[in-house]
């Protein structure tokens, strides 16, 4: 951290002149906000298939009952053959070809009863009934499990099955997990909860809420520059904090947010060793929303299925943040159910009273189903679950990904973020660690590490002693009307977070250029300082070449 104490008066004036802002950067006040995580791409194919499915379902509704704008519930019997006939009659309808390919793929892979599956789709897209089952539609669970297995587990899937709960995005999933773990006595106030930092802000904020009151243990990525640029790797001594049996749970975003590297095999192996020896009931929440951006991604949920709750959202890959599509996955053989079974009898009796309206044997209710009940106050459990149209969209996104068209789309999205990162760094003349497994959805540029890499530690010390860490952000805003938020997310103070997903290519180049200009202003001010240590004015000074 920068030394405490009053900053030079000239600096205070300069910060105030940068748009007159003394508070956090706000998205609404600028022509371009560079920190918003909403992708500016859209997966059009599965959306067209969704709308085509809607037209089919409405035809099925009118077949049952037609009275002006009133229809009936689609009929199950024979709907599979009627779907095939409908597809043949509407070859020009956008999305119908992909919809037919998705249905054909699902039937071939999972051997579904055709009428049952097509009826589930038609009933879901019309949204005419409650979600039944509440946790997730039957065929939808098979399909989403297949998608997650392919994208999150790759060539090394765990043995056994994983049950899923469809939720309103990954943030809701995370809240449900914490809430239900507390309600079931697995976590309590004062328990130690570890965070793999830097990490998505809600993971920092939620454990500190009065309702939970956890003691937060930070497992921090290395602050050393290593090869001259920030590496964002977790040292062994940091990961070793998880060996303390008092640490009940660890949260990780993998690949990271805002820095984008995956945890890596070494970290995964160390956590596996900790679970096998020192802390066998360590619970792991892994948020793998950016996993599809990394070739060959492998989730902790595959390495440690019994200990891990997998949280995933479709929002980033498919450009669908407004759909609110998330899922919680928990292996059927898991330590949470064991821990509930080992609770004191008095606690189990209390939980049995809590869930007795759901089943005659509440003590046998699995944690994944308790999550569903706890997402509502148990009694109105019938209102739980993701809406049926949302589940239909989730199914079509999943099936699309498993087709050749979806894999081509995935490669294109990866290419988009790689190109934007290259343009940002080209404009700024900065470097990041060479990492072919970086997700690249976000990038966090550590300006203090960059200062030391290019101009040495004395220049980095000058910046840290002379300016506030937010000064680069204000300068960039004043120069360009671009808001690039401070890194935050429990990352380095002198970092700037850039979302590569929500910026056009030329925006990345321009922001990089202006960020580089801000950086060069610091170099010029350093050389003009009363006792500069750098070779001011020399032709070989790094600032002159930049």
Buried (B, 14 or more C-beta within 10 A) or exposed (E): EBEEEEBEEEBEEBBEEBBEBEEEBEEEEBEBBBBBBEBEBEBEBBBBBBBBBBBBBBBBBBBEEEEEEEBBBBBBEEBBEBBBEBBEEBEEBBBBBBBBBBBBBBBEEEEBEBBEBBBBBBBBBBBBEEBEEBBBBEBBBBBBBBBBBBBBBBEEBBEEBBBBBBBBBBBBBBBBBBBBBBBBBBBEEEBBBBBBBBBBBBBBEBBEEEEBEBBBBBBBBEBEBEEEBBBBBBBEEBBEBBBBEEBBBBBBBBBBBBBBBBBBEEBBEBBBEBBEEBBEBBBBBBBBBBBBBBEEBBBBBBBBBBBBBBBBBBBBBBBBBEBBBBBBBBBEBBBBBEBBEEBEEEEBEEBBEBBBEBEEEBBEBBBBBBBBBBBBEBEEBEEBBBBBBBBBBBBBBBBBBBBEBBEEBBEEBBEBBBBBBBBBBBBBBBBBBEBEBBBBBBBBBBBBBBBBBBBBEEBBBBBBEBBBBBBBBBBBBBBBEBBBBBBBBBBBBBBBBBBBBBBEBEBBBBBBBBBBBBBBBBBEBBBEEEEBBBEBEEEEBBBBEE
